[in-house]
Amino acid sequence: MGYIGVVRRDDLVAGVESDGITRQMEQVDEEVSLALATIAPNVMSSWHHHGDHTSCVYVMNGRLHIDWGPSGQESVDLGKGDFYVVSPNTIHREGNTGSDDVQLAAFYLGTGPVVVKKDGAEPPAATVRTTA
């Protein structure tokens, strides 16, 4: 039989930070976590990924910049009302390019650690050398 789970804002507890992103989180069940996250103006998070979770995120406020891919060469800018999805184990970082706090609502679908800090972006793609 189905159920309706309710999580009130006061139920959220401090979650793992990504050196610039503060999270208030709740573990709903074994495979679902949710968070409200805040990034202050002119702040870029550390490189991280969300393990085996798919992350579904809604930008509630502010201007957000995301870097990912080999050497962090891919990027996108998002604003209030935009959504983005991060596939499992995708190394990325988020930053606030505006003058107001970025506020995000995130849903993490999967198991294991929700935030895994990394030392940098995904390594550059391997260069294939050929000899004549």
C-alpha positions as CSV (number, residue, x, y, z in Angstrom):
1,M,0.0,0.0,0.0
2,G,1.2,3.5,-0.8
3,Y,1.9,6.3,1.6
4,I,2.4,10.0,1.8
5,G,5.6,11.1,3.6
6,V,5.8,14.6,4.9
7,V,9.0,16.5,5.7
8,R,8.6,19.9,7.3
9,R,11.3,22.5,7.0
10,D,11.9,22.1,10.8
11,D,12.7,18.4,10.2
12,L,15.8,19.2,8.1
13,V,19.2,18.9,9.7
14,A,22.6,20.1,8.7
15,G,24.0,18.1,5.8
16,V,27.4,17.6,4.2
17,E,28.9,20.9,2.9
18,S,30.8,21.2,-0.3
19,D,33.1,24.1,0.7
20,G,30.6,26.8,-0.3
21,I,27.3,25.0,-0.3
22,T,25.4,24.7,2.9
23,R,22.7,22.0,3.0
24,Q,19.8,21.3,5.3
25,M,18.8,17.7,4.6
26,E,16.5,14.8,5.4
27,Q,16.9,11.1,4.6
28,V,13.3,10.2,3.5
29,D,14.0,6.5,3.0
30,E,16.9,4.2,1.9
31,E,16.9,5.6,-1.6
32,V,15.6,9.2,-1.3
33,S,17.1,12.2,0.4
34,L,16.2,15.8,0.0
35,A,17.9,19.1,0.7
36,L,17.6,22.9,0.8
37,A,20.9,24.3,-0.2
38,T,22.3,27.8,-0.1
39,I,25.3,29.4,-1.9
40,A,26.4,32.9,-0.9
41,P,27.2,35.5,-3.6
42,N,30.6,35.2,-5.3
43,V,31.2,31.7,-3.9
44,M,32.2,28.6,-5.9
45,S,31.8,25.2,-4.2
46,S,34.5,22.6,-4.1
47,W,34.6,19.8,-6.7
48,H,32.3,17.0,-5.7
49,H,29.9,14.3,-6.9
50,H,26.8,12.7,-5.5
51,G,28.0,9.1,-5.5
52,D,25.4,6.6,-6.9
53,H,22.6,9.2,-6.7
54,T,20.8,11.0,-9.5
55,S,20.4,14.6,-8.3
56,C,17.3,16.5,-9.4
57,V,17.6,20.2,-8.5
58,Y,15.3,23.2,-8.7
59,V,16.8,26.8,-8.6
60,M,14.5,28.7,-6.2
61,N,16.5,31.9,-6.3
62,G,19.7,33.5,-7.7
63,R,22.1,33.0,-10.6
64,L,23.9,29.6,-10.6
65,H,26.9,28.5,-12.6
66,I,27.9,24.8,-12.9
67,D,31.2,23.4,-14.2
68,W,31.8,19.7,-15.1
69,G,33.4,17.4,-17.6
70,P,37.0,16.8,-18.5
71,S,39.1,19.5,-16.9
72,G,35.9,21.3,-15.9
73,Q,35.5,22.5,-19.5
74,E,31.7,22.1,-19.7
75,S,29.5,24.8,-18.0
76,V,26.0,26.1,-17.8
77,D,24.3,29.2,-16.2
78,L,20.9,28.8,-14.6
79,G,18.4,31.1,-12.9
80,K,15.3,31.2,-10.8
81,G,12.8,28.7,-12.0
82,D,15.3,26.4,-13.8
83,F,15.9,22.7,-13.1
84,Y,19.0,20.6,-13.7
85,V,19.8,16.9,-13.3
86,V,23.2,15.5,-12.4
87,S,23.8,11.9,-13.2
88,P,25.5,9.6,-10.7
89,N,29.3,10.1,-10.1
90,T,29.4,13.2,-12.2
91,I,32.2,15.5,-10.8
92,H,31.0,19.1,-10.8
93,R,31.0,22.3,-8.8
94,E,28.3,25.0,-8.4
95,G,28.8,28.7,-7.9
96,N,26.8,31.9,-7.3
97,T,27.4,34.5,-10.0
98,G,24.9,37.0,-8.7
99,S,24.5,39.3,-5.8
100,D,21.7,37.4,-4.0
101,D,22.0,34.0,-2.3
102,V,21.4,31.0,-4.6
103,Q,18.7,28.8,-3.0
104,L,18.3,25.2,-4.3
105,A,15.8,22.4,-3.6
106,A,17.5,19.1,-4.3
107,F,16.3,15.5,-4.4
108,Y,18.9,12.7,-4.4
109,L,17.7,9.3,-5.7
110,G,20.1,6.4,-5.0
111,T,22.1,4.8,-2.2
112,G,25.4,5.5,-0.4
113,P,27.0,8.8,0.4
114,V,25.1,11.9,-0.9
115,V,28.2,14.1,-1.2
116,V,31.7,12.9,-2.1
117,K,34.4,15.6,-2.2
118,K,37.0,15.5,-5.0
119,D,40.4,17.2,-5.4
120,G,39.5,18.6,-8.8
121,A,37.5,18.2,-12.0
122,E,37.3,15.0,-14.0
123,P,40.7,14.3,-15.6
124,P,41.2,15.4,-19.2
125,A,40.3,13.0,-21.9
126,A,43.1,10.6,-22.8
127,T,45.1,11.7,-25.8
128,V,45.7,8.9,-28.3
129,R,49.0,9.0,-30.0
130,T,49.6,7.3,-33.3
131,T,53.0,6.6,-34.9
132,A,53.6,6.7,-38.6
